[in-house]
Amino acid sequence: MNLKKVLWATAILGLIICGFIAYRIYSAIFSPNTQFNNSEAYVYIASDASFSDVATSVEPLLKDMSSFEAVAKRKGYINNIKAGKYALKKGMNNNDIINTLRSANIPVQVSFNNQESLALLAGRVAEQIEADSLSLLQTFNDPGFLQEQGFDEDTKLAMYIPNTYEFFWNTNAEGFRDRMKKEYDRFWTDTRLQKAKSLGLTPNEVISLAAIVQKETAKVDERPRVAGVYLNRIKRGMLLQADPTVIYAIKKETGNYDTIIKRVLFRDLEMDSPYNTYKYAGVPPGPITMPDITSIDAVLNPEKHDYLYFVADVSNFGYHMFAKTLAQHNRNKVQYTRWLNQQKVLR
């Protein structure tokens, strides 16, 4: 009789212990284990991250690290780390967290605008994906790639068309560059290529001219008119005489692209640079910035007119006054020169 009681007690105790263990296992896997207040928190895992690195990243977000580590080991995640950006949602359990970190890499939106050099582009992109600026710049400047893709030291900036693109955060430098080449090829549709051909320009020349248009006016609705002026000048064999190209020549010569030049001086016009369109005819050898798509399309779809000159309109800032003759242009120019002097803009 006593033996039976002992056996029953042992069995019941065993069941209690098993139940407790099962409960602990269930709680470790399925109980909520986040401690942040926002609806979600982001975790960035580098390509060379170890589980220790992952643990360091998620520890501030979790209530119980030991249970997380136990579940990670049980599910084989410790030896199968996946790089990327992951969103942990408030109230997730360890099972959900591990599944997320293993298979729910979310894309990021990578944006860049009118950079004047590949170094500036590399710095901008490095703020948004895992690749660092040095590796990006080295990849952008790879001589073999440039030659293979038909770019050179002057035209290499043309391959990067400002926009917002979707990438995974853990994209490396080559992945980013190669994707940009695909976007460049996708941008140059048969229709755009035909329009460039009808203007007597190559795609790179279109982008180089669009870069000047970009610098001349921030007003999207005015860009086709400005583009028309430069195309009229090209047709007549006139120098483009675009101040932004002179400013770029100065920056390129000094290597300081942060230089702010508000006024081009007569001595600047004598600078011996292929980018100085006051000295050298035709489109510059490469773009002076990365033009927006609106500027590129403005060149491909210019306004038809007879204007050959334009100058800033101080009565309507942001826009310009256009002229068909030099005499009319000189009259228009008086108001702008007077305004510069009044503002004491010397450089």
ZIFEN-V288252 format. One line per field, one symbol per residue. ss: DSSP state (H for helix, E for strand, - for the rest). burial: b if it has 24 or more other ideal C-beta (glycine too) atoms within 12 Angstrom, else e. Layout:
# ZIFEN-V288252
ss->???
burial->???
This chain:
# ZIFEN-V288252
ss->-HHHHHHHHHHHHHHHHHHHHHHHHHHHHH-E-E-----EEEEEE-----HHHHHHHHHHHE--HHHHHHHHHH---------EEEEEE---EHHHHHHHHHH---EEEEEE-----HHHHHHHHH------HHHHHHHH--HHHHHHH------HHHH---EEEEEE----HHHHHHHHHHHHHHH--HHHHHHHHH----HHHHHHHHHHHHHH---HHHHHHHHHHHHHHHH-------HHHHHHHHHHHH-----------HHHHH----------------------HHHHHHHH--------EEEE-------EEEE--HHHHHHHHHHHHHHHHH-----
burial->eeeeeeeeeeeeeeeeeeeeeeeeeeebbebbbbeeeeeebbbbbebebebeebbebbeebbbbbebbbebbeebebeeebbbbbbbbbeebbbbbbbebbbebbbebebebebbbbbbbbbebbbebbbbebebbbebbbeeeebeeeebeebbbbbbbbbbebebbbbbbbebbbebbbebbeebbeeebeebbeebebbbbbbbbbbbbbbbbbebeebbbbbbbbbbbbbeeeeebbbbbbbbbbbbbeeeebeeebeebeeebeebebbbbbbeeebbbbbbbbbbbbbbbbbbbbbbeeebbbbbbeeeeeeebbbeeeeeebeebbeebeeeeeeeeeee
